[in-house]
Amino acid sequence: MAIEGIKSHYKENLKRYHVATEAEIELMINGAFEILEDVGTDVMDPGARDYMEKYGCRVEGTRVYVPRDCVKKAISTAPSHVQIYNRFGEHAMDVGGGNVFFGNGPTNPFYYDFETYERREAKKSDVANSARLSDALPNIDFIMSLAGIRDWNPLIADTCEMHEMLQNTTKPIVCWGVDVDGLKEQFEMMAAVAGSWENFLEKPFALCYAGDPVTPLTIPADAGRKHVYAAERGITVLWPSGVQLGCVSPMTIAGSVTLGLAENLAGLVLNQSVHPGNGYLGAIVTLTVDMSTTQAAYGTPEHCLGDSLVADIYHYLDLPCWETGCASDSKIVDEQCAIECAFQSISNCLSGGNLVHDVGFMESAASSHLDLITMANEVIGYARRIERGIEITPETLALDITKEVGPGGEFITHSHTYENFRNELWFPDLMDRQRYDLWKQNPTDFRTRMHERTKRLLAEHKVPSLPAEVVAELDAILDKAVKRVGE
């Protein structure tokens, strides 16, 4: 049961965890085709509709019907891997295949103050702190603002946040936009740091979360305009569908993901109709609506299953995807937070979803705390060791070493142990492995060690400064944004 015109790359994913068979994935892809052909999607921006109509879609008013041949053409031109660099032009992420990278989320309106734990509105300084902390932590691979700031005009929150991220990290960045004007200002900032927009496109250090469809099957005018603008400029676009079981999508995970896949494929067609070959990452965030509270929940097994199913689908299509991990519904950085973070990161790693965001989210994406980033770094490191698996070769069997040591011997002083322990073993930064008598001399719990490490990194980690003339250019762009909104 193959899909005509699409080559399956399903078996090329060597990850150890799958939730769907090849035949089941084909059933879902064909279901998404059927939705797009028979139901269509409402595209509210005329410019986006024009691009899709010229690409071969049928347009009736705001409704766009997408033939499967258009989807297949878009799949054939979209890159299977997207290469992303850091601020210095060094290669940082090969986004595709089974490669997994973790980073923060965007737009949460609240923050738990690091010192007082007071829940308050997010500030511009929170963006600087989360970016600098994430820059210091080795298992955080890319940066998002982890805030929807409120101490500046929210209409330019996106530009303000980019202003802080560019100065507080050298790692890759994922930006978001309030509107096209905000994206223009952020792209100007990226060009200033790179030396020109052409330099940036040659070695891009950022991707663009241009917006998302409104489930079910609607591309709002603002999201359509942002998507078109980003694709026209040649920056990789991230396009997540936010399905909610039994609320705005079917109650079944398979039904919700199929609906979300239709929205993703419509976004892919839009992206490739604007700029064939442009980078594109789809995503389907499977949220559970708790039937007792009506609150959307991230920290659920259904969310983990949904992300893993999306990874299976995108591996089949040989396209990169965007996923969600290390996000909690807890209101404090506690045991619930740790459990939800751990299950999500291990399912992300083993299923091979590529760009995993929302590290640091709490309270169903409403808030965050810096300590959660530090804890997530530990959890991701643990998960990555499991993902790496066990190397089984004639050399790693170490038969010659075992024969040399023989019965009753020991391996602790053997050179083989010294040569291999750093690669074979994972070493935690926060988890305690001391003997009780040593721990008792300075007894601490995990929360204390986590908080102290966050405090130390914030105080000690230094991010290489941008040249003064570049900082001045960033300041001038931010000033221009302030004048644009009248404050």
WOTA-V810119 format. One line per field, one symbol per residue. phi: phi as a letter, one per 30 degrees, with the letter a starting at -180 (. if undefined). psi: psi as a letter, one per 30 degrees, with the letter a starting at -180 (. if undefined). A space follows every 50 residues. Layout:
# WOTA-V810119
phi: ???
psi: ???
This chain:
# WOTA-V810119
phi: .cceibddcedddcdcbbcbdeddddddddddeddddccibdcdcedddd dddddkdccbicdcccddddddddddcdddbbcbccddiddbbcdlhcdb bcadcciddbbceddciddbddbeddddddddddddcdcccbcbdhabdb dbeedbeddeddedddcbacdebccbbdadeddeddddddddddjadddd ddbdcbbbddkadcdcibcddddddddddddddicdccbcccdbeiccbe dddddddddddedddddddeedddbejddbbdabcccccddccicdccdb dddddddddddedddedhbdbcbbahcbcdcbdbddeddddddddddddd diddcccidjdbhhicaabeddddddedddedddddedibdcbedddhdd dddddididbcdcddedddcddddcccdccdcbddedddddbdbcddddd dddedddddcdcceddeeddedddddddedddddcib
psi: ilkkfkkkgeffjglgkkfkleeeeeeeeeeeeeeeeeeakkjfkeeeee eeeffglkkjbfkkkjkfeeeeeeeffkkfkkkklafggkkekjjlbgkk kkllllgkflkjkeefgkjlkklefeeeeeeeeeefkfgjflklfhlilf flkffgeeeeeeeeeffglfllkjllkeaeeeeeeeeeeeeeeffleeee feikglljjfalljkkhkjleeeeeeeeeeeefgkkkkikkikjkgdgll fkeeeeeeeeeeeeeeeeeeefeeikfkkkjlkjjjkkjjfffgkkkehl eeeeeeeeeeeeefeefhkllkaklhklflfljaeeeeeeeeeeeeeeef fgkdjjagkfklhhgfllkefeeeeeeeeeeeeeeeefakjjleeffhee eeeeelkgalfegkfeeeffeeeekkklfekkglleeeeffiklleeeee eeeeeeeeefkkkkklkeeeeeeeeeeeeeeeeefg.
